[in-house]
Amino acid sequence: MSKTSVVVRQKKREATVQKFAAKRAELKAILSSPKTTDEEFYAAQRKLDKMPRNSSKVRLKNRCSITGRPRAFIGKFGVSRIQFRELALNGQLPGVVKASW
């Protein structure tokens, strides 16, 4: 089980990413547009630099929804490999059948 502070920090990052997503996408569109003038480009770049670092989607980390474990995350189920195995063996994951493990 990971520390609660780390999980809370991750949730705070998710909220920040969601808050700034529209404005960030708008600025990125200006930067990638070939019709943008140099002044507009640099102005958009400065605005993007002044935004909080945690507003970037790249800074998010997939975590197990049960334990908060950051590694060995199985995206389809939203849990780590350890929790996946426990849930599968208990029959709590629909459609998952034990093969040979």
Rosetta blueprint (number, residue, H / E / L):
1 M L
2 S L
3 K L
4 T H
5 S H
6 V H
7 V H
8 V H
9 R H
10 Q H
11 K H
12 K H
13 R H
14 E H
15 A H
16 T H
17 V H
18 Q H
19 K H
20 F H
21 A H
22 A H
23 K H
24 R H
25 A H
26 E H
27 L H
28 K H
29 A H
30 I H
31 L H
32 S H
33 S L
34 P L
35 K L
36 T L
37 T L
38 D H
39 E H
40 E H
41 F H
42 Y H
43 A H
44 A H
45 Q H
46 R H
47 K H
48 L H
49 D H
50 K H
51 M L
52 P L
53 R H
54 N H
55 S H
56 S L
57 K H
58 V H
59 R H
60 L L
61 K L
62 N L
63 R L
64 C L
65 S L
66 I L
67 T L
68 G L
69 R L
70 P L
71 R L
72 A L
73 F E
74 I E
75 G L
76 K L
77 F L
78 G L
79 V E
80 S E
81 R H
82 I H
83 Q H
84 F H
85 R H
86 E H
87 L H
88 A H
89 L H
90 N L
91 G L
92 Q L
93 L L
94 P L
95 G L
96 V L
97 V L
98 K L
99 A L
100 S L
101 W L
